[in-house]
Structures are given as structure tokens and as C-alpha cells.
Amino acid sequence: MPREILLIDDDENELEIFCDALHVIDKTITCTQTKNLTEAMEYLQHNSPGYIFIDFDMPTGSGVEYLSELKKLTKLDKSKFILYSNHIDADISQRAIDLGAYRCIKKPSMIDLLARRLKEVLETDHNF
């Protein structure tokens, strides 16, 4: 599995923050952003990232809806899906886990906190 992460988030600034935090951990991991499900599906035709982070609050649908659609792609059987948002509560988290999300992470306000959360996720995966 490639050391690659896909971030599905309509906020362009989020990619910079996310990649900065990720590169604190490991500069060799590739991070790509798509802004909606259509862009994600196009990207995933040719790529199978190890992790797919999905924002919950998207203008064209919820992260749970995106997760449901992406889980249908058998080529992503080894990918881990993480719902990643400011607006995660217990109900949303449970729905995402029921649909096959690996984890749910609330977006922290500071890069160092995000780096710690990303490190926790990636350190548990010895195959990544």
C-alpha cells in the first residue's frame, strides 16, 4: 500500500494545515486533496491511498454519505477511512463506524495537536 493520504475537504486552507501537521510526523507521505465526492472518485480511479480523511460538513453531501459511497469501491478494501471534522458528535461517529470508518477525529485548532492525532493514527498501522 502506498504511503499516501487523501483528504476530502472543500476548504482549500485545510490541505495546507493538514499537510504541515503530517510532515511534522513524516515528510515522505504524499497528501492529496479533493474538494468533493466527484473529484475523489476521479482521483481514486488511478490511486488507492492508505488513508482517506473525509470532512463531515461538505456543501454537496455529508461525510457519512461520502463514506457510504466510497466503501462500495472494492479497490479500497485496504484503505482506512477517517471522518475528520469540526462537527462530530457521538451519533455521527457511531454512524460512520457502522459504515466502516476506521476512526473519527475532531479537527483540532492547532497544528501541533493535529500532528499528535495523526501520529496516533499512523503509529497503530504497521503496514502504512
Secondary structure, 3 states (H helix, E strand, C coil): CCCEEEEECCCHHHHHHHHHHHHHHCCCCEEEEECCHHHHHHHHCCCCCCEEEECCEECCEEHHHHHHHHCCCHHHCCCEEEEEECCCCHHHHHHHHHCCCCEEEECCCCHHHHHHHHHHHHHCCCCC
